């Protein structure tokens, strides 16, 4: 009689373990999906910000180009064109970020680093461990009494 209950309990325990495993897997998949969607939304906001900045900076660049050109011609000083060099680099960078292929090139370079130069990504003194965190916490804590 005890064997029947034991067999039933073992089957029940096994089914609970499978359910818990499936549930934890589902929870992990949801967390990964949520993190991915959050990253996508943050990137979309960054691209939108860059495009908005480009509109304002483009107007500024155009006005500066007209003003500096007029000043250079009027005063016969070609040195007034010098500010256009760094301003044009800033304009080109933001255009490439907002409408060009900068993000795709950055993604490709990041994948290359992950594949070929992953030693650059290692944390100083290795990965964090529970023991190292506990040691640091004990060193900072005024309330911890060592037994």
N, C-alpha and C positions, 0 to 999 in steps of 0.2 A: 504494500500500500504506500509506503514511503517512497518507493522507487517511482511510482506513478506521479506523485506530487513533485519529486525532484526533477523528473524528466520534463514535466509541465513548466516548472519554474525555470529550468535551463532554457527551454524554448522561448519563454516569455522574456528572459533576460537577454537572449540573443536578439530577439526582435526589437527590444528597447535600444540595444546598442546600435543596431543597424539604423533605427530611426534617428538616434542622436547623431550618428555619423552623417546621415543624409541631411539632417537639419543644420549641422555645423557647416557642411559643404555649401548648402544653399545660402546660409548667412555670409560665408566668405565670398561667394560669387556676387551677392548683392553689394557687399562692401567694395569689391573690386570695380564693379560697374559704376557705383556711386562716385568713387574716386576718379575714374576715367571721365565721367560726365562733368565732374567739377573741374578737372584739368582742362577739358575742352571749352567749358564756359569761360574760364579764366583766360585762355588763349584767345578766344573770340573777343573778349573785352579788351585785351591788349591790342589786337589788330584794329578794333573799332577806335580805340584811343589814338592809335598811330594815324589812322585815316583822318580823324577829326583834327589832330595836331597839324597834319599835312595841309589841310585846307587853310588854317590860319597862318601857318608858316609860309605857305605858297603866296598868300596875299602880301605878307611882310616882305618876302624875297622880291616879289615883283615891284613893289613900291621902292624898296631899297635899290634895286637895279636901275629903275628909271631915275631916281634921285641922284644916285652916284654917277650915272652916265651923264646926266645933265650938268652936275657939278664938275665932272672931269672935263667936259667939253667947254663949259663956261670959263673955268679957271685955268684951263690948259694944263692940268695936273693929272697925268695918267695913274699916279699913285692912289687916287681915290677908288680905283677899281679893285685894289687889294682885298678889301673886306668881302668881295664877291666870291673869292676862292673858298674860304671856310664855309661861308653860307651855302655855296653850291654843294659842298660835300654833305652838309647836314640835310639839305633838301633831297639829294640823291639817296641818302641812307633811309630817310623816312619814306620816300616813295617806294624804294625796294622792299622795305618792311611791310608797308600797307598794301601794295599792289603787285610787287615783284616776287622774286623767288628766294628772298633772303631766308624765310622760315624753312623752306625745303632744303636749302643748302646747310642751314644750321642743324636741321634734323639729320641729314646725311653725315655731317661731321660728328655729331653726338653718337650716332650708331657706329661710326668708325672708331671713336674713342672707346666705346663699350666693348667692341670686338677685339681691337688690337692693342689698346693702351690702358687696359683696365687696372693696372697697378697704380695709375695716377688717381684712381678713385678710392683707394684704401684710406681708412681713417688713420690719423696719427695715433700711435700706440695701439693699433688694432681696434676691433669692434668692441662696443660697450658690453660689459658683463654685469650680471647682478652683483657679483662680489666687488667690482670696482665702484659701482654706484653706492653700495652699502658702506664701503670704506670711506668714500667722500662724504656721505650723509653723516656718518658717525663723527668724522672730523669736524663738521660744521655744527652738529647738534649740541646744544647746551644742556638738553634734558636727558640725553642717553647716558645710562649708567652701565658701565661694563661689569659683568659678573664674573 
